[in-house]
Amino acid sequence: MIKIILIVVFLMIIFSLGSALYLLATHKDEGSSQKTAKALTVRIGLSMLLFLFVCILLLTGVIKPHGIGSRIHPQESMITEQTK
């Protein structure tokens, strides 16, 4: 369920960026620039929401990192065990 929410928000960000690009490229009047700014503002807001959501999920332990950063933590626990 969480993956679906993350994917949907990410697709909304991409759609907002695409609509801003379309408005910027096709229309040159004043009303269009306001629509472009609004689309970019929505994209920034969605990006911040996605970032905060992922941070909360990481901090609560709902999702766990499994890349380079996950290799650092076992080494720290090994160091603390060796010093005991």
Helices and strands as residue ranges (DSSP letters): H 2-26, H 30-60, H 68-83
